[in-house]
Amino acid sequence: MGERLDVTSSPAPAELCQVHNLWFEDGNVVLQAQNNLFKVYRGILSRESAVFEDMFSLPQPDTQSPDSDIYDGCQLVKMHDDPSDLGHFLNCLFDFEYLTDIDCCLIYTVVLRLATKYEATALRKRVVKILQFVYPDELKLWDEVRNAGDYFPESHPLTGLWLTDFASHIAVVNAARETDTLILLPAAMYAIFMKGASWIVTSKTAAELSNVNKDALLASQPAIAKLSRRHSFALLYGEDSHLSAQCQSSSRCSKNRRKLTTRLELSALGYIIEPFHQIPFTPGTTPANFCTECRTTFKASYESGRQAAWEALPRAFGLPSWEKMQKAKEDENEEDEGMEEDKEDL
Ligand SMILES: [Zn+2]
């Protein structure tokens, strides 16, 4: 009777489970996240992560610390990460192809967070580079992503990566902000912006956005509307009655201009004309229907204006300029390379 009572009064410990693809028989450290166990290699963890390097450089406890224990003859380190997140992170460190085989940006944000947390700088650099394929810092690359549709084409190194998932845009924006990876923010925030302001306020998916990002997105609307009118479509919305002073057909071009502005307004995001809206100049389209002089002038103004709008995009979201963010990223990489050199000197 007494035994029975003892058993029922203390909760049974959750059964520990070895994660099979991260359980190396000859591993020399066991990491535990909840009831999941990973038997891996201290040397590789130390090489890849400054946090693990520091941890393992300390005198190794003989189960002195309440957080340390022994399992399967190895030091057991209790981790406070979600087991699935930790699994993705460890797989990236122990399986060379794992990172590029991921097919969803959500998982990349998990790796970005843990690579930042554990100061795994080489992995962090690789994951930022991959996320930049989807959320680039150049307009030409942004156009390529948008034209790719749902997936990158077969020829792309990330073919099969799902591109239009709003939950992923939101996860990337939140993770980029938290891990100080600002370079990803303008394109990722713009991807959310394109869904419209009311969606940002009311959607359940958008509720996941952290407040700082939600505020920045809502505050950006007038600035983005300005990008269209002052840059991309400045000539169309300008006060000059002709797009080109050498216009060859005033009435035809005026009529065509009205038609084009109406079309743009119909495709607008709420009241905002999309500054990076791609307009074709192929024969038969409205933009191609201006006289030669107006078409040439308008096309040149649209192309340079679109580029100027892209340059101004980070500011619209209250972020530093592209140049400053690119410099910060380079400095981080150089710091990393500097550390590698220091190691070699030793
Ligand atoms: Zn004309």
Residues whose N, C-alpha, C, O or C-beta is under 5 A from the ligand:
A	BS01	ZN	C247 Q248 S249 C253 C291 C294
